[in-house]
Amino acid sequence: MATTATRQAGTGLDRLREQMDKAGLAALLLTSPGGRRYALGSAPGLADGAAVLLTTDGTVASAADGDLTAALHACGVADGAVGADAALPWEASVPAGIRLRPAADLLFAELASCGPGELPAFAAAAELAAVGYTAVMDHLCVGMDVRELSGNVDRSIRRAGGLLGWYDPYGGDGGTDGPAAGSDLVTVRGHDPGTARLIAGTPVRYVLHPLLEGVAGYAAASAVLGKPDAPLRAAGDTSAAATASLLAALRPGEPLREGYEAFDREAAGHTAACRIVTLRGGAAAPPLPRDSAVVAQPGMVLGVRTRVTAPGGGAVELAETAVVTASGAEPQARTPLRLVELH
């Protein structure tokens, strides 16, 4: 039996509702973690439902079991166009009279755009990610148990005020080489899966994703213990150059998709991938579509994630929280966007 809870939207959703109305949408269906959290708030467990519906008249419905028909009925939506921010859960069905339209761009632009008063919170969350980076780099050594590494990150970030965390939904960016370890504050790859210990010459990749008062910090780094071989060093050089090109392309007034294009040009000939995500709402929303029409504007806060795979194994993974300013993208965590060599 469907479990549906409804309430009135807060004033923080007024701008999104205005954009929905302009787009001719009767409602917006949110199935991404970031979208659900943005609509319902950051309280633990509040946004765990498979689907959240927001209407232009301000009704919010959360269907705990993903019953979209019940959510639509609870909101009084019987027909018309409904925007969807992400792919629907496999069990979801839409009643006759409802026309689904893609709305990823609409939600992406809303979640990326912050007012001046919100920006310090993102800077503070990014600083927590930088604290986690220091906690990793100060202790890395061959033979270290990766669980001890994640424990160091947890303690350091929590001492700095990060009392919550959020799961990183983009764990591998495709083609992962080995299982992940860590916690809700850090995801680590690059250890021996049999012993959970770090190995010389193998890149250790870790994504930092602390949460501070509902705001997500975001950064990633890659380090190698010892001297990297030539293919890994080349992958590191390509990763650094391609990530720099991506960030340089995030200019006000230009389509955000140019960041993807700049990365692809620099990484041509390598097995590589990148993502641009929004961090508002306490969890990453779906990545920016590659054909997106969203234009960069000052005040946008973006999570940028890149990965370049080395021939023969291993990969270099980087990420940063970036704020779009009048002069371009400004990194917030400021962790090294290159392969770090530890001899």
Salt bridges, closest charged atoms under 4 A:
ASP14 OD1 - ARG17 NH1 3.08
GLU110 OE2 - ARG15 NE 3.19
GLU110 OE2 - ARG280 NH1 3.93
GLU118 OE2 - ARG280 NH2 3.06
ASP145 OD2 - ARG147 NH2 2.69
ASP168 OD2 - ARG305 NH1 3.66
ASP173 OD1 - ARG275 NE 2.31
ASP173 OD2 - ARG305 NE 3.96
ASP177 OD1 - ARG205 NH1 2.70
ASP184 OD1 - ARG158 NH2 3.51
GLU258 OE1 - ARG251 NH2 3.56
ASP264 OD2 - ARG290 NH1 2.78
GLU317 OE1 - ARG205 NE 3.21
GLU317 OE2 - ARG305 NH2 2.35
GLU317 OE1 - ARG307 NH1 3.86
GLU330 OE2 - ARG334 NH2 3.89
GLU341 OE1 - ARG233 NH2 2.82
GLU341 OE1 - HIS343 NE2 3.17
